[in-house]
Amino acid sequence: MGELIAPNENTLPALHRLPEILAGSPFNLRNFPNNEQSPIIASRNDYEACHSFLARFESKSTLRAYRKEIERLLLWCVVEKLSFGQINKEAVDSYIHFLKNPTPRRLWCYASDKARSTPRNSPAWKPFVTGLTDKALKQHLNIISSLFKYLSDACYLRKNPFALCVREKYASDTTHFTTLERIPTKQEWQLILQTLKSWPNEKEKVRLKFIIAILFYTGMRLSELASLQWSSFHHTQAGWSIFIIGKGGKPREVVVEDLLIDIIDYRQSLGLSLLPEKNEVTPVICNLEGDKGISDRQIFNLVKGLALKAASGEGVDALVKTRLSRFSPHWIRHLCPTLMARAGVDTRTIQRHLGHSSSRTTEVYVHLLNDDKRDAVRQLTLGDY
């Protein structure tokens, strides 16, 4: 099988070497215990089986998120010398314990958060900064469970031991609580807007204002915004709207009349015509020079930077500081439907607006209206900057 870990035990096996490592015993499909049925995928080892699973995803952001979690599992399996077919309930429990506290840390974790930008093909790359939080752990296990379900459905594996784990540990539905936690209060939202109003660089301010406004009025996902082109904006007798390609390639139309002033200001800052045209197949969110689009990670950092600056102001309450330090663009996606529900918009319309595949997801925001335990968000407009 070759050397799995460097002699100094500070380096994990290179990701590009996984096919070579997993091609040998005990990672070969022929050695899986009790594999009675022929698989219906042509994968020869766990690495190829994972690629078969990942090949189904068209969304770059979904693919990136799933790949990150699956790479963590693959590397753990290599170090522990386990194939997928040899993972049982006890191995899953051991893996969960590892995810909470990856050790040895010098092998698995970066020394600081700043190092997480290390390229994946670098010998210094690590899968973790620290152990996973309960929320991150739940997401990870759900992804791995969906991978194992796919492989068991394909007769590549006989069982999905992660399904039992997910049912046992995360049987209660905490969606309502976690969503409520991630909605900015009126105080927090106004603090963000006030910080934006006094942003020192005018060109950065105009772009950041547009990013906040389009996220607020459309509730779109960060990945949708990063891939959005000006040609997606359309004008009809009913007014301006955007055609968005959402999760799973599902299209939806969102009205953006309230965005017109922000659109005009932003386009003028880029030296463009006042309003979008059909033949503009260029990224909406771009660098300050206006000649290149920016990634969803870069947009995330811009919004995060705004929230952190708001948190650093004088006289900001300690709890507000803590919450703003956790703020992300997805909080605005939660805020949008919450305020729509408060304004009396029906669930079906909110579902179409956000591109939810299930009405159950949308109903969370309607249920928030009856929650007397905390003061969520009062009905707002974006406000003047």
Helices and strands as residue ranges (DSSP letters): G 15-17, H 18-22, G 29-31, H 46-54, H 60-80, G 84-86, H 89-100, H 105-108, G 113-117, H 134-153, H 161-169, H 175-181, H 186-197, H 202-218, H 222-226, G 230-232, E 233-236, E 239-245, G 247-249, E 251-255, G 257-259, H 260-269, H 296-311, H 318-325, H 329-342, H 347-354, H 359-367, G 368-370
